[in-house]
Amino acid sequence: FMVSGKCDGEINRANPLGTKGELTTEFADVLQDIWSGRMSAVAPRDFKWKLERFAPQFSGWQQHDSHELLAFLLDGLHEDLNRVTKKPYFE
C-alpha cells in the first residue's frame, strides 16, 4: 500500500487530528527507498525532521522509548489515512 504509492489517494489532508498527510508521505518515501533496492543504506533524515515537527519530544538525538515513537507514528498514520471526512457530533 505504501510502497506502491496507493496511499497518496487515500490521505485525508482535512483531518485536524492528522498531519495533513506530511508524516504519511515521508514514511511512504522511506519505505519506498528501503524496498527499491537502489540503495545499500537509507538515511531517513527527512522523515526524522517531519517527525520532530509534529512531535517535538523527539527533537535532537537523545535516546527515546521505541514504544512512544511507534505509538505516535501509528496514530499519525491512522489519522492521515482516516476515511471519515466529517465526524458526526453526539451529545
C-alpha positions as CSV (number, residue, x, y, z in Angstrom):
1,F,0.0,0.0,0.0
2,M,2.7,2.5,1.0
3,V,5.5,1.2,-1.4
4,S,3.2,1.1,-4.4
5,G,2.1,4.7,-3.8
6,K,-1.6,3.8,-3.5
7,C,-1.7,5.6,-0.1
8,D,-1.4,9.0,-1.9
9,G,-5.0,8.9,-3.0
10,E,-6.2,7.9,0.5
11,I,-4.7,10.7,2.5
12,N,-7.2,12.8,4.4
13,R,-5.5,16.2,4.4
14,A,-8.5,17.9,6.1
15,N,-8.4,15.9,9.3
16,P,-7.4,18.4,12.1
17,L,-6.1,15.5,14.2
18,G,-3.7,14.4,11.5
19,T,-0.5,15.9,10.0
20,K,-2.1,16.9,6.7
21,G,-0.5,13.8,5.1
22,E,3.0,15.1,5.7
23,L,4.1,12.3,8.1
24,T,2.5,9.6,5.9
25,T,4.1,10.9,2.8
26,E,7.6,10.9,4.4
27,F,7.0,7.5,5.9
28,A,6.0,6.1,2.4
29,D,9.1,7.7,0.9
30,V,11.3,5.9,3.4
31,L,9.6,2.6,2.8
32,Q,10.0,3.1,-1.0
33,D,13.7,3.8,-0.6
34,I,14.2,0.7,1.6
35,W,12.3,-1.6,-0.8
36,S,13.5,-0.2,-4.1
37,G,16.9,-1.9,-3.9
38,R,18.6,1.1,-5.4
39,M,20.5,2.0,-2.3
40,S,22.6,-0.1,0.1
41,A,21.8,2.2,3.0
42,V,18.9,4.6,3.7
43,A,19.2,7.6,6.0
44,P,15.7,8.7,7.0
45,R,16.6,12.4,7.7
46,D,13.6,13.9,6.1
47,F,11.3,11.6,8.0
48,K,13.0,12.5,11.3
49,W,12.6,16.2,10.5
50,K,8.9,15.7,9.9
51,L,8.6,13.7,13.0
52,E,10.3,16.4,15.1
53,R,8.0,19.0,13.6
54,F,4.8,17.2,14.8
55,A,6.3,15.6,17.9
56,P,8.9,17.9,19.5
57,Q,9.6,15.4,22.2
58,F,11.7,13.5,19.5
59,S,13.9,16.5,18.8
60,G,17.6,16.0,18.9
61,W,19.5,12.8,19.1
62,Q,18.8,11.6,22.6
63,Q,17.6,8.1,23.2
64,H,13.8,7.7,23.3
65,D,11.4,4.9,24.0
66,S,10.6,2.9,20.9
67,H,7.1,2.3,22.0
68,E,6.4,6.1,22.2
69,L,7.7,6.6,18.7
70,L,5.7,3.6,17.4
71,A,2.5,4.9,19.2
72,F,2.9,8.4,17.7
73,L,3.7,7.1,14.2
74,L,0.7,4.7,14.2
75,D,-1.6,7.4,15.5
76,G,-0.4,9.8,12.9
77,L,-0.8,7.3,10.0
78,H,-4.2,6.4,11.3
79,E,-5.4,10.0,11.4
80,D,-3.8,10.8,8.0
81,L,-5.5,7.8,6.4
82,N,-8.8,8.1,8.2
83,R,-11.6,8.0,5.6
84,V,-14.1,9.8,7.8
85,T,-14.1,13.3,6.4
86,K,-16.9,14.8,8.6
87,K,-17.3,13.3,12.0
88,P,-20.8,13.3,13.4
89,Y,-21.4,15.1,16.7
90,F,-23.0,13.1,19.5
91,E,-24.2,14.6,22.8
